[in-house]
Amino acid sequence: MQKWEYATVPLISHALQEILNQWGEEGWELIQVIESSATGTTAYLKRPKGGEPPATD
């Protein structure tokens, strides 16, 4: 069974693309973005446990 690890990342509005591209290069996949007046904008990401990007067929 596939196991996953997750990360939450605060997003800065003027650097969204750069932040998400950097995490994507490290094998992370964006699963959701939530905006909150208390915590700001947060990205939720996942990748297969062990840091390896999923295989593409």
C-alpha positions as CSV (number, residue, x, y, z in Angstrom):
1,M,0.0,0.0,0.0
2,Q,1.3,3.5,-0.9
3,K,2.2,5.6,2.1
4,W,2.3,9.4,2.0
5,E,3.9,12.2,3.9
6,Y,2.3,15.7,4.1
7,A,3.5,19.2,4.5
8,T,1.9,22.6,5.2
9,V,3.5,25.6,3.7
10,P,2.7,29.3,4.3
11,L,2.3,31.1,0.9
12,I,3.4,34.7,0.2
13,S,1.2,36.3,-2.4
14,H,4.1,37.8,-4.4
15,A,6.0,34.5,-4.6
16,L,3.3,31.9,-5.1
17,Q,4.7,30.4,-8.3
18,E,8.3,30.3,-7.0
19,I,7.3,28.6,-3.7
20,L,5.0,26.0,-5.4
21,N,7.6,25.2,-8.2
22,Q,10.3,24.7,-5.6
23,W,8.2,22.2,-3.6
24,G,7.1,20.5,-6.9
25,E,10.8,20.0,-7.8
26,E,11.2,18.1,-4.6
27,G,8.4,15.7,-5.5
28,W,5.6,17.4,-3.6
29,E,2.1,17.6,-5.1
30,L,-0.3,20.4,-4.1
31,I,-3.6,19.1,-2.8
32,Q,-5.3,22.2,-1.4
33,V,-4.9,25.8,-0.6
34,I,-6.8,27.4,2.3
35,E,-7.0,31.1,3.2
36,S,-7.6,32.1,6.8
37,S,-7.7,35.5,8.5
38,A,-5.9,33.9,11.4
39,T,-3.1,32.0,9.6
40,G,-3.0,33.6,6.1
41,T,-2.7,31.4,3.0
42,T,-1.5,27.9,3.5
43,A,-0.7,25.2,0.9
44,Y,-1.2,21.5,1.8
45,L,1.1,19.1,-0.1
46,K,1.8,15.4,-0.3
47,R,4.4,13.1,-1.7
48,P,5.0,9.4,-1.5
49,K,6.8,8.5,1.8
50,G,10.6,8.3,1.2
51,G,10.7,11.4,-0.9
52,E,10.5,9.7,-4.3
53,P,8.1,11.2,-6.8
54,P,5.4,8.8,-8.0
55,A,6.2,6.7,-11.1
56,T,4.6,7.9,-14.3
57,D,3.5,5.3,-16.8
